[in-house]
Amino acid sequence: MKVLMINTYDDYGGAAIACKRTMEALNEITSIEVKLLCLIKKSDNERVKSVGGNFSLYLEKADFLLYEKSKQSRFAFSTAKFGTDISRHSWVLEADVLHLHWINLGFLSIKNIGKILELDKPVFWTFHDMWPFTGGCHQSNLCHEYQNKCGNCSAFLRKPNPTDLSHKILQEKKKWDTSKLHIIGISEWMNVRISKSALFKKSKFCTVPNPINSTIFKRKDKSSLRKKWGLEEEKTYLLFTAAYIDNYFKGFDLFLEIIEKLKFYDEDIVVLFAGEFRSYDLANFPMSYIHFGKVTDENKMAEIYNLADLFLSTSPNESFSYTALEAAFCGNFVIGFDTGEIGSIIAKTGYGALVNSIDDFLTAIKLYLEKKKAFIEPNLNKLSFYSYETVAKELYSLYHSKLALL
């Protein structure tokens, strides 16, 4: 069986990492031949091919300037007006199964997706955010218009009205022929939203989580690692990580509010940062910190998780939260909102806290600091749900079952 993954990047961003790990899992565990077709290739993997160029991205963003409410909207909303027609690409034609992942930022337009869905072969689509069933936003936040017909998009558009750009985009998506489409949600949080969406509420879908390589992300001896990195062993280390740490949508503003209040607590806490800052000046940060910068090596990132005691996820909207899963595999006490897969991760390990507010974050942190020696060790056995073997076998079964129906 030949399976072709389709994703904008091959090695950048959460969806690309999920896609790459899914490929690794399938290649290691099954006999499936898996390749990846992308817009922008950064690796030297022979199983990955780029269709070349991102001119369509610049066209899309230039066009969206006429509509955007603010700069924050620019990459939080995709029109998918421009893209590349890959329906006749040799890798697409030779594949038995097509598996879409995250295809925005100028890779596939709404019409390009429509052409793929018209091919005489099963198409799977893993929803890494809400874009496939909204009028253009990647996360709807508190808006529920995607459950109806979109329009009046005051969160992202400069001139919201009942028939605005968001309404038109959703109407375009309703033209898709979804008879051969098989939807995969990466979390129960995502599945709830799929089931309520105007576009897919009558569609069948299943859950297959993003996989994780448990030979890399695992608990290691904290004491020896802290000596290796020159960290004081007796201090408490709190980790915050994202590709861009000060990204508004990752809740960095909430994180700063927590830190402002936490700095008055009489505990010797050091904040660990992994990722890049776009504009925030760390000279203004009110607590002791260590900034590791951009981390692309998974083994190094696994060590950073193991240096930490606590992991904070302050993003109010996550489709999955790979960082929370990686942190849990490395034995961190995870604190975050009940979004994406975070609630399930904490429930499986029994080690962490779900919160609803900044005060809840502070309460959870203080409780951990006061009683950390009394906490039961995390139960990592149930995290096998996210293992390469489990995910690969589930996808193998799904692919075969749909091929048998042709």
DRENDO-1510 file (C-alpha; in Angstrom, 1 decimal, always signed):
<recs>
REC; n; res; u; v; w
REC; 1; MET; +0.0; +0.0; +0.0 .
REC; 2; LYS; +1.2; +3.5; -0.9 .
REC; 3; VAL; +0.1; +6.4; +1.3 .
REC; 4; LEU; +0.9; +10.0; +0.5 .
REC; 5; MET; +0.9; +12.5; +3.4 .
REC; 6; ILE; +0.2; +16.1; +2.3 .
REC; 7; ASN; +1.3; +19.0; +4.6 .
REC; 8; THR; +2.5; +22.6; +4.0 .
REC; 9; TYR; +5.9; +22.0; +5.8 .
REC; 10; ASP; +7.9; +18.9; +6.3 .
REC; 11; ASP; +9.6; +19.9; +9.5 .
REC; 12; TYR; +8.2; +23.2; +10.9 .
REC; 13; GLY; +5.3; +23.7; +13.2 .
REC; 14; GLY; +3.1; +21.3; +15.3 .
REC; 15; ALA; +1.3; +19.8; +12.4 .
REC; 16; ALA; +4.5; +19.1; +10.5 .
REC; 17; ILE; +6.0; +17.5; +13.5 .
REC; 18; ALA; +2.9; +15.3; +13.9 .
REC; 19; CYS; +3.0; +14.4; +10.2 .
REC; 20; LYS; +6.7; +13.6; +10.4 .
REC; 21; ARG; +6.2; +11.4; +13.4 .
REC; 22; THR; +3.2; +9.7; +11.9 .
REC; 23; MET; +5.4; +8.8; +8.8 .
REC; 24; GLU; +8.1; +7.5; +11.1 .
REC; 25; ALA; +5.6; +5.4; +13.0 .
REC; 26; LEU; +4.1; +3.9; +9.9 .
REC; 27; ASN; +7.5; +3.2; +8.3 .
REC; 28; GLU; +8.7; +1.5; +11.5 .
REC; 29; ILE; +5.7; -0.5; +12.5 .
REC; 30; THR; +3.9; -1.4; +9.2 .
REC; 31; SER; +4.8; -2.4; +5.6 .
REC; 32; ILE; +3.1; +0.7; +4.2 .
REC; 33; GLU; +5.2; +2.9; +1.8 .
REC; 34; VAL; +4.7; +6.4; +3.1 .
REC; 35; LYS; +5.8; +9.6; +1.4 .
REC; 36; LEU; +5.2; +13.3; +2.0 .
REC; 37; LEU; +4.3; +16.0; -0.5 .
REC; 38; CYS; +4.8; +19.5; +0.9 .
REC; 39; LEU; +5.0; +23.1; -0.2 .
REC; 40; ILE; +8.2; +24.0; +1.7 .
REC; 41; LYS; +10.9; +21.3; +2.4 .
REC; 42; LYS; +13.5; +21.9; +5.0 .
REC; 43; SER; +14.8; +18.3; +5.5 .
REC; 44; ASP; +16.9; +16.1; +3.2 .
REC; 45; ASN; +14.5; +13.2; +3.5 .
REC; 46; GLU; +14.2; +11.4; +0.2 .
REC; 47; ARG; +10.6; +10.4; +1.0 .
REC; 48; VAL; +9.7; +14.1; +1.0 .
REC; 49; LYS; +9.1; +16.2; -2.1 .
REC; 50; SER; +8.3; +19.9; -2.4 .
REC; 51; VAL; +6.1; +21.3; -5.1 .
REC; 52; GLY; +8.2; +24.4; -4.8 .
REC; 53; GLY; +7.8; +28.1; -3.9 .
REC; 54; ASN; +5.4; +30.0; -1.6 .
REC; 55; PHE; +4.4; +32.8; -4.0 .
REC; 56; SER; +0.7; +31.9; -3.3 .
REC; 57; LEU; +1.3; +32.7; +0.4 .
REC; 58; TYR; +2.3; +36.2; -0.5 .
REC; 59; LEU; -0.7; +36.6; -2.8 .
REC; 60; GLU; -3.1; +35.4; -0.1 .
REC; 61; LYS; -1.7; +37.6; +2.6 .
REC; 62; ALA; -1.6; +40.6; +0.3 .
REC; 63; ASP; -5.2; +40.0; -0.7 .
REC; 64; PHE; -6.2; +39.6; +3.0 .
REC; 65; LEU; -4.8; +43.0; +3.9 .
REC; 66; LEU; -8.0; +44.4; +2.5 .
REC; 67; TYR; -10.0; +42.5; +5.1 .
REC; 68; GLU; -7.9; +41.9; +8.2 .
REC; 69; LYS; -8.9; +43.6; +11.4 .
REC; 70; SER; -5.3; +43.7; +12.8 .
REC; 71; LYS; -1.9; +42.2; +12.3 .
REC; 72; GLN; -2.9; +39.5; +14.9 .
REC; 73; SER; -5.5; +38.3; +12.4 .
REC; 74; ARG; -3.0; +37.9; +9.6 .
REC; 75; PHE; -1.8; +34.4; +10.4 .
REC; 76; ALA; -4.9; +33.4; +12.5 .
REC; 77; PHE; -7.2; +33.5; +9.4 .
REC; 78; SER; -6.6; +31.8; +6.0 .
REC; 79; THR; -8.7; +32.5; +3.0 .
REC; 80; ALA; -7.2; +29.7; +0.9 .
REC; 81; LYS; -8.0; +31.7; -2.2 .
REC; 82; PHE; -4.6; +30.8; -3.8 .
REC; 83; GLY; -2.7; +27.6; -3.9 .
REC; 84; THR; -1.2; +24.8; -6.0 .
REC; 85; ASP; -3.1; +22.2; -8.0 .
REC; 86; ILE; -1.5; +18.9; -7.1 .
REC; 87; SER; -4.3; +16.6; -8.3 .
REC; 88; ARG; -2.2; +15.5; -11.3 .
REC; 89; HIS; +1.1; +15.3; -9.5 .
REC; 90; SER; +2.8; +11.9; -10.0 .
REC; 91; TRP; +3.1; +11.1; -6.3 .
REC; 92; VAL; -0.7; +11.9; -5.9 .
REC; 93; LEU; -1.6; +9.7; -8.9 .
REC; 94; GLU; +0.5; +6.7; -7.7 .
REC; 95; ALA; -0.8; +6.7; -4.2 .
REC; 96; ASP; -3.5; +4.3; -3.0 .
REC; 97; VAL; -4.4; +6.6; -0.1 .
REC; 98; LEU; -4.1; +10.4; +0.3 .
REC; 99; HIS; -3.8; +11.8; +3.8 .
REC; 100; LEU; -4.1; +15.5; +4.2 .
REC; 101; HIS; -2.8; +17.3; +7.3 .
REC; 102; TRP; -2.3; +21.1; +7.6 .
REC; 103; ILE; -2.4; +22.6; +4.1 .
REC; 104; ASN; -2.7; +26.4; +4.6 .
REC; 105; LEU; -0.2; +29.3; +4.1 .
REC; 106; GLY; -0.6; +29.1; +0.4 .
REC; 107; PHE; -0.3; +25.4; -0.2 .
REC; 108; LEU; -3.8; +24.3; -1.2 .
REC; 109; SER; -6.7; +26.5; -2.0 .
REC; 110; ILE; -10.3; +25.6; -1.3 .
REC; 111; LYS; -10.7; +24.7; -5.0 .
REC; 112; ASN; -7.4; +22.6; -4.9 .
REC; 113; ILE; -8.9; +20.6; -2.0 .
REC; 114; GLY; -12.1; +20.1; -4.0 .
REC; 115; LYS; -10.1; +18.6; -6.9 .
REC; 116; ILE; -8.3; +16.2; -4.5 .
REC; 117; LEU; -11.6; +15.1; -3.0 .
REC; 118; GLU; -12.9; +14.3; -6.6 .
REC; 119; LEU; -10.1; +11.7; -7.2 .
REC; 120; ASP; -11.1; +8.1; -7.2 .
REC; 121; LYS; -9.3; +7.1; -4.0 .
REC; 122; PRO; -9.9; +7.4; -0.3 .
REC; 123; VAL; -8.8; +10.7; +1.3 .
REC; 124; PHE; -8.1; +11.1; +5.0 .
REC; 125; TRP; -7.8; +14.5; +6.6 .
REC; 126; THR; -6.4; +15.0; +10.1 .
REC; 127; PHE; -7.8; +18.2; +11.5 .
REC; 128; HIS; -4.9; +19.9; +13.3 .
REC; 129; ASP; -7.0; +23.0; +13.9 .
REC; 130; MET; -10.5; +24.2; +13.2 .
REC; 131; TRP; -9.8; +25.8; +9.8 .
REC; 132; PRO; -11.3; +22.9; +7.7 .
REC; 133; PHE; -14.8; +23.7; +9.0 .
REC; 134; THR; -14.8; +27.4; +9.7 .
REC; 135; GLY; -15.1; +30.5; +7.6 .
REC; 136; GLY; -11.3; +31.0; +7.7 .
REC; 137; CYS; -10.2; +31.2; +11.3 .
REC; 138; HIS; -7.9; +28.5; +12.7 .
REC; 139; GLN; -9.4; +28.7; +16.1 .
REC; 140; SER; -12.8; +30.2; +16.7 .
REC; 141; ASN; -12.2; +31.0; +20.3 .
REC; 142; LEU; -15.6; +31.9; +21.8 .
REC; 143; CYS; -17.4; +32.2; +18.5 .
REC; 144; HIS; -19.8; +29.5; +17.4 .
REC; 145; GLU; -20.8; +30.8; +14.0 .
REC; 146; TYR; -19.1; +27.9; +12.3 .
REC; 147; GLN; -22.0; +25.8; +13.6 .
REC; 148; ASN; -24.3; +27.8; +11.4 .
REC; 149; LYS; -23.1; +29.8; +8.4 .
REC; 150; CYS; -20.3; +32.2; +9.6 .
REC; 151; GLY; -20.5; +35.9; +8.9 .
REC; 152; ASN; -20.4; +38.9; +11.2 .
REC; 153; CYS; -16.7; +38.0; +11.9 .
REC; 154; SER; -15.8; +40.8; +14.3 .
REC; 155; ALA; -12.8; +38.9; +15.7 .
REC; 156; PHE; -10.8; +38.8; +12.5 .
REC; 157; LEU; -12.4; +41.0; +9.8 .
REC; 158; ARG; -12.3; +44.8; +9.5 .
REC; 159; LYS; -15.9; +45.1; +8.3 .
REC; 160; PRO; -18.0; +42.2; +9.7 .
REC; 161; ASN; -21.4; +41.7; +8.2 .
REC; 162; PRO; -23.8; +38.7; +7.5 .
REC; 163; THR; -22.3; +38.0; +4.1 .
REC; 164; ASP; -18.7; +39.0; +4.8 .
REC; 165; LEU; -15.5; +37.1; +3.8 .
REC; 166; SER; -16.0; +34.4; +6.5 .
REC; 167; HIS; -19.5; +33.6; +5.2 .
REC; 168; LYS; -18.3; +33.4; +1.6 .
REC; 169; ILE; -15.4; +31.1; +2.5 .
REC; 170; LEU; -17.7; +28.6; +4.4 .
REC; 171; GLN; -20.1; +28.6; +1.4 .
REC; 172; GLU; -17.2; +27.7; -0.9 .
REC; 173; LYS; -16.3; +24.8; +1.4 .
REC; 174; LYS; -19.8; +23.5; +1.2 .
REC; 175; LYS; -19.2; +22.7; -2.5 .
REC; 176; TRP; -16.7; +20.0; -1.6 .
REC; 177; ASP; -17.7; +16.4; -2.4 .
REC; 178; THR; -17.0; +14.7; +0.9 .
REC; 179; SER; -18.2; +11.2; -0.1 .
REC; 180; LYS; -14.7; +9.8; -0.1 .
REC; 181; LEU; -13.4; +11.9; +2.8 .
REC; 182; HIS; -12.5; +10.3; +6.1 .
REC; 183; ILE; -12.1; +12.8; +8.9 .
REC; 184; ILE; -9.6; +12.2; +11.8 .
REC; 185; GLY; -9.9; +14.3; +14.9 .
REC; 186; ILE; -6.7; +14.5; +17.1 .
REC; 187; SER; -8.6; +15.0; +20.4 .
REC; 188; GLU; -12.0; +14.8; +21.9 .
REC; 189; TRP; -12.0; +18.6; +22.2 .
REC; 190; MET; -11.6; +18.7; +18.4 .
REC; 191; ASN; -14.2; +16.0; +17.8 .
REC; 192; VAL; -16.9; +18.0; +19.8 .
REC; 193; ARG; -16.3; +20.9; +17.4 .
REC; 194; ILE; -16.4; +18.8; +14.3 .
REC; 195; SER; -19.7; +17.2; +15.4 .
REC; 196; LYS; -21.3; +20.7; +15.9 .
REC; 197; SER; -19.9; +22.2; +12.7 .
REC; 198; ALA; -22.3; +23.1; +9.9 .
REC; 199; LEU; -20.0; +21.5; +7.3 .
REC; 200; PHE; -19.3; +18.1; +8.9 .
REC; 201; LYS; -22.0; +17.6; +11.6 .
REC; 202; LYS; -23.5; +14.7; +9.5 .
REC; 203; SER; -20.1; +13.2; +8.6 .
REC; 204; LYS; -18.4; +10.2; +10.3 .
REC; 205; PHE; -15.1; +10.8; +12.0 .
REC; 206; CYS; -12.7; +9.0; +14.3 .
REC; 207; THR; -10.0; +9.9; +16.8 .
REC; 208; VAL; -6.3; +9.2; +16.2 .
REC; 209; PRO; -4.0; +11.2; +18.3 .
REC; 210; ASN; -0.7; +12.7; +17.3 .
REC; 211; PRO; +2.0; +10.1; +18.0 .
REC; 212; ILE; +5.1; +10.6; +20.2 .
REC; 213; ASN; +8.4; +8.8; +20.1 .
REC; 214; SER; +8.7; +7.4; +23.6 .
REC; 215; THR; +12.3; +6.4; +23.1 .
REC; 216; ILE; +13.2; +10.1; +23.1 .
REC; 217; PHE; +10.5; +11.7; +25.3 .
REC; 218; LYS; +10.8; +9.8; +28.6 .
REC; 219; ARG; +11.8; +10.3; +32.2 .
REC; 220; LYS; +15.5; +10.7; +32.9 .
REC; 221; ASP; +17.5; +11.2; +36.0 .
REC; 222; LYS; +16.8; +14.8; +36.9 .
REC; 223; SER; +19.7; +15.2; +39.3 .
REC; 224; SER; +22.4; +14.2; +36.8 .
REC; 225; LEU; +20.8; +16.3; +34.1 .
REC; 226; ARG; +20.8; +19.4; +36.3 .
REC; 227; LYS; +24.5; +18.8; +37.1 .
REC; 228; LYS; +25.2; +18.4; +33.3 .
REC; 229; TRP; +23.4; +21.7; +32.5 .
REC; 230; GLY; +24.9; +23.6; +35.5 .
REC; 231; LEU; +21.5; +24.1; +37.3 .
REC; 232; GLU; +21.1; +24.3; +41.0 .
REC; 233; GLU; +19.5; +21.0; +42.0 .
REC; 234; GLU; +17.4; +22.3; +45.0 .
REC; 235; LYS; +15.5; +24.9; +43.0 .
REC; 236; THR; +12.1; +24.5; +41.4 .
REC; 237; TYR; +12.1; +24.9; +37.6 .
REC; 238; LEU; +9.0; +25.9; +35.7 .
REC; 239; LEU; +8.9; +25.4; +31.9 .
REC; 240; PHE; +7.2; +27.5; +29.2 .
REC; 241; THR; +7.8; +26.6; +25.6 .
REC; 242; ALA; +6.5; +27.5; +22.1 .
REC; 243; ALA; +8.0; +28.1; +18.7 .
REC; 244; TYR; +7.4; +31.8; +19.4 .
REC; 245; ILE; +7.1; +32.2; +23.2 .
REC; 246; ASP; +5.4; +35.6; +23.1 .
REC; 247; ASN; +2.8; +34.6; +20.6 .
REC; 248; TYR; -0.5; +36.1; +21.8 .
REC; 249; PHE; -2.4; +32.9; +20.9 .
REC; 250; LYS; -0.1; +30.8; +23.1 .
REC; 251; GLY; -1.3; +32.8; +26.1 .
REC; 252; PHE; +2.0; +34.6; +26.9 .
REC; 253; ASP; +0.1; +37.6; +28.3 .
REC; 254; LEU; -1.7; +35.3; +30.8 .
REC; 255; PHE; +1.7; +33.7; +31.6 .
REC; 256; LEU; +3.1; +37.1; +32.4 .
REC; 257; GLU; +0.2; +37.9; +34.7 .
REC; 258; ILE; +0.8; +34.6; +36.6 .
REC; 259; ILE; +4.5; +35.4; +36.9 .
REC; 260; GLU; +3.8; +38.9; +38.2 .
REC; 261; LYS; +1.8; +37.4; +41.1 .
REC; 262; LEU; +4.0; +34.4; +41.6 .
REC; 263; LYS; +7.1; +36.5; +42.1 .
REC; 264; PHE; +5.8; +37.5; +45.6 .
REC; 265; TYR; +5.6; +33.9; +46.6 .
REC; 266; ASP; +8.5; +32.9; +48.9 .
REC; 267; GLU; +9.7; +29.9; +46.8 .
REC; 268; ASP; +12.9; +29.8; +44.8 .
REC; 269; ILE; +11.6; +29.3; +41.3 .
REC; 270; VAL; +13.4; +29.6; +38.0 .
REC; 271; VAL; +11.5; +29.8; +34.7 .
REC; 272; LEU; +12.9; +27.9; +31.8 .
REC; 273; PHE; +12.1; +29.2; +28.3 .
REC; 274; ALA; +12.5; +27.1; +25.1 .
REC; 275; GLY; +11.7; +28.9; +21.9 .
REC; 276; GLU; +12.1; +32.3; +20.3 .
REC; 277; PHE; +10.8; +35.8; +21.3 .
REC; 278; ARG; +9.5; +38.0; +18.5 .
REC; 279; SER; +9.2; +41.3; +20.4 .
REC; 280; TYR; +9.2; +40.7; +24.2 .
REC; 281; ASP; +12.4; +42.1; +26.0 .
REC; 282; LEU; +13.5; +39.5; +28.5 .
REC; 283; ALA; +15.3; +42.3; +30.4 .
REC; 284; ASN; +11.8; +43.1; +31.7 .
REC; 285; PHE; +11.1; +39.6; +33.0 .
REC; 286; PRO; +10.5; +39.8; +36.8 .
REC; 287; MET; +11.9; +36.4; +37.9 .
REC; 288; SER; +15.0; +34.3; +37.5 .
REC; 289; TYR; +15.0; +32.6; +34.1 .
REC; 290; ILE; +17.1; +30.5; +31.7 .
REC; 291; HIS; +16.4; +31.0; +28.0 .
REC; 292; PHE; +17.5; +28.0; +25.8 .
REC; 293; GLY; +16.5; +29.8; +22.6 .
REC; 294; LYS; +15.2; +27.9; +19.6 .
REC; 295; VAL; +15.4; +24.2; +20.1 .
REC; 296; THR; +15.0; +21.9; +17.0 .
REC; 297; ASP; +16.8; +18.8; +18.3 .
REC; 298; GLU; +14.3; +16.5; +20.0 .
REC; 299; ASN; +16.9; +14.9; +22.3 .
REC; 300; LYS; +17.9; +18.3; +23.6 .
REC; 301; MET; +14.2; +19.2; +24.1 .
REC; 302; ALA; +13.6; +16.0; +26.0 .
REC; 303; GLU; +16.4; +16.9; +28.3 .
REC; 304; ILE; +15.0; +20.4; +28.9 .
REC; 305; TYR; +11.6; +18.8; +29.8 .
REC; 306; ASN; +13.4; +16.6; +32.3 .
REC; 307; LEU; +15.2; +19.6; +33.9 .
REC; 308; ALA; +11.8; +21.0; +34.7 .
REC; 309; ASP; +9.4; +20.2; +37.6 .
REC; 310; LEU; +6.3; +22.0; +36.3 .
REC; 311; PHE; +5.0; +22.7; +32.8 .
REC; 312; LEU; +2.5; +25.5; +32.2 .
REC; 313; SER; +0.2; +25.7; +29.1 .
REC; 314; THR; -1.6; +29.0; +29.2 .
REC; 315; SER; -3.0; +28.8; +25.7 .
REC; 316; PRO; -6.8; +29.0; +26.0 .
REC; 317; ASN; -7.3; +27.2; +22.7 .
REC; 318; GLU; -5.3; +24.1; +21.7 .
REC; 319; SER; -6.4; +21.5; +19.2 .
REC; 320; PHE; -4.0; +19.0; +20.8 .
REC; 321; SER; -0.9; +20.5; +22.7 .
REC; 322; TYR; +2.1; +18.4; +21.7 .
REC; 323; THR; +4.2; +20.3; +24.3 .
REC; 324; ALA; +1.9; +19.2; +27.2 .
REC; 325; LEU; +2.2; +15.6; +26.0 .
REC; 326; GLU; +5.9; +15.7; +25.7 .
REC; 327; ALA; +6.1; +17.3; +29.1 .
REC; 328; ALA; +3.9; +14.5; +30.6 .
REC; 329; PHE; +6.1; +11.8; +29.0 .
REC; 330; CYS; +9.1; +13.4; +30.7 .
REC; 331; GLY; +7.4; +13.4; +34.1 .
REC; 332; ASN; +6.4; +17.1; +34.4 .
REC; 333; PHE; +3.5; +18.2; +36.6 .
REC; 334; VAL; +1.3; +19.7; +33.8 .
REC; 335; ILE; -1.0; +22.7; +34.5 .
REC; 336; GLY; -3.3; +24.0; +31.8 .
REC; 337; PHE; -6.7; +24.8; +30.6 .
REC; 338; ASP; -9.0; +21.9; +29.6 .
REC; 339; THR; -8.4; +22.4; +25.9 .
REC; 340; GLY; -7.1; +20.1; +23.2 .
REC; 341; GLU; -5.8; +16.9; +24.7 .
REC; 342; ILE; -4.6; +18.4; +28.0 .
REC; 343; GLY; -7.5; +17.1; +30.0 .
REC; 344; SER; -7.0; +13.6; +28.7 .
REC; 345; ILE; -3.3; +13.7; +29.3 .
REC; 346; ILE; -3.7; +14.8; +33.0 .
REC; 347; ALA; -6.5; +12.2; +33.5 .
REC; 348; LYS; -4.3; +9.4; +32.2 .
REC; 349; THR; -1.2; +10.3; +34.2 .
REC; 350; GLY; -3.0; +11.5; +37.4 .
REC; 351; TYR; -0.3; +14.1; +37.6 .
REC; 352; GLY; -1.3; +17.7; +36.9 .
REC; 353; ALA; -4.1; +20.2; +37.3 .
REC; 354; LEU; -6.8; +21.6; +35.0 .
REC; 355; VAL; -7.6; +25.3; +35.6 .
REC; 356; ASN; -10.1; +28.0; +34.5 .
REC; 357; SER; -8.4; +31.2; +35.5 .
REC; 358; ILE; -5.1; +32.9; +36.5 .
REC; 359; ASP; -6.0; +32.4; +40.2 .
REC; 360; ASP; -6.4; +28.7; +39.5 .
REC; 361; PHE; -2.9; +28.6; +37.9 .
REC; 362; LEU; -1.5; +30.2; +41.1 .
REC; 363; THR; -3.4; +27.8; +43.4 .
REC; 364; ALA; -2.2; +24.8; +41.4 .
REC; 365; ILE; +1.5; +26.0; +41.4 .
REC; 366; LYS; +1.4; +26.7; +45.1 .
REC; 367; LEU; -0.2; +23.4; +45.9 .
REC; 368; TYR; +2.5; +21.6; +44.0 .
REC; 369; LEU; +5.3; +23.6; +45.7 .
REC; 370; GLU; +3.8; +22.9; +49.1 .
REC; 371; LYS; +3.1; +19.2; +48.6 .
REC; 372; LYS; +5.3; +18.1; +45.7 .
REC; 373; LYS; +7.0; +15.4; +47.8 .
REC; 374; ALA; +3.6; +14.0; +48.7 .
REC; 375; PHE; +2.4; +13.7; +45.1 .
REC; 376; ILE; +2.1; +10.2; +43.7 .
REC; 377; GLU; +4.5; +9.5; +40.7 .
REC; 378; PRO; +2.8; +10.0; +37.3 .
REC; 379; ASN; +1.3; +6.9; +35.8 .
REC; 380; LEU; +2.8; +6.8; +32.3 .
REC; 381; ASN; +1.4; +3.4; +31.3 .
REC; 382; LYS; -1.8; +4.9; +29.9 .
REC; 383; LEU; +0.2; +7.2; +27.7 .
REC; 384; SER; +0.8; +4.2; +25.4 .
REC; 385; PHE; -2.4; +5.5; +23.6 .
REC; 386; TYR; +0.0; +8.0; +21.9 .
REC; 387; SER; +2.8; +5.6; +21.1 .
REC; 388; TYR; +4.1; +5.0; +17.6 .
REC; 389; GLU; +2.9; +1.4; +17.7 .
REC; 390; THR; -0.7; +2.2; +18.8 .
REC; 391; VAL; -1.1; +5.1; +16.3 .
REC; 392; ALA; +0.5; +3.2; +13.4 .
REC; 393; LYS; -1.7; +0.1; +13.9 .
REC; 394; GLU; -4.8; +2.3; +14.1 .
REC; 395; LEU; -4.0; +4.1; +10.8 .
REC; 396; TYR; -3.0; +0.8; +9.1 .
REC; 397; SER; -6.4; -0.6; +10.0 .
REC; 398; LEU; -8.3; +2.5; +8.8 .
REC; 399; TYR; -6.5; +2.7; +5.5 .
REC; 400; HIS; -7.2; -1.0; +4.8 .
REC; 401; SER; -10.8; -0.8; +5.7 .
REC; 402; LYS; -11.5; +2.2; +3.4 .
REC; 403; LEU; -9.5; +0.7; +0.5 .
REC; 404; ALA; -11.6; -2.5; +0.8 .
REC; 405; LEU; -14.7; -0.5; +0.1 .
REC; 406; LEU; -13.6; +0.7; -3.3 .
</recs>
